[in-house]
Amino acid sequence: STIWRKICVVPRHIIAGPGLLDRIGQPDTPDDLNPDHCLSYSEDGSAETWHLTKGALTRRVRAGEHVSINNGDLLCSMAAQGQGMTLLPGFLTRDAIAAGEVVTVLEDWQAEPLWLTLFYPPYEQFPPLIASFTDFFETYLQTKRAGEFQFT
């Protein structure tokens, strides 16, 4: 019985270290991805399924059969070290991409985005402090993090 407020869409993309791509080659389509090279983000240690689209085309890739971790920073570091490729939100990969530690894979394919949400207990009347924080947070994201998130 909580209230969930969607703030914005968080785009995600597949990344890999240049060393891995030198060894296995740059995939052209999701069908070229070897699941053995895909690392999963999972809270419970299970594999995940990446849902990818390009126009009317859709593909699913099973990731993390061998490696599944619940820490995006660690996954980004593993990708940079050439240990696999992973699907992560842009705010986790921005610095590694800018530094050339990782590159995006299948740039013309879109992964299902995440939603950044705020959630709180139900209120009959919204407390002013919660309303102020929510407004501040949305404004901060729109001005300081422009380009990382998509506001709808």
Secondary structure as GFF3:
##gff-version 3
##sequence-region A 1 152
A	DSSP	beta_strand	3	10	.	.	.	ID=ss1
A	DSSP	beta_strand	12	16	.	.	.	ID=ss2
A	DSSP	alpha_helix	18	24	.	.	.	ID=ss3
A	DSSP	three_ten_helix	30	32	.	.	.	ID=ss4
A	DSSP	three_ten_helix	35	37	.	.	.	ID=ss5
A	DSSP	beta_strand	38	41	.	.	.	ID=ss6
A	DSSP	beta_strand	48	54	.	.	.	ID=ss7
A	DSSP	beta_strand	57	63	.	.	.	ID=ss8
A	DSSP	beta_strand	68	69	.	.	.	ID=ss9
A	DSSP	alpha_helix	72	80	.	.	.	ID=ss10
A	DSSP	beta_strand	85	89	.	.	.	ID=ss11
A	DSSP	alpha_helix	90	98	.	.	.	ID=ss12
A	DSSP	beta_strand	103	105	.	.	.	ID=ss13
A	DSSP	beta_strand	110	111	.	.	.	ID=ss14
A	DSSP	beta_strand	114	120	.	.	.	ID=ss15
A	DSSP	alpha_helix	128	144	.	.	.	ID=ss16
###
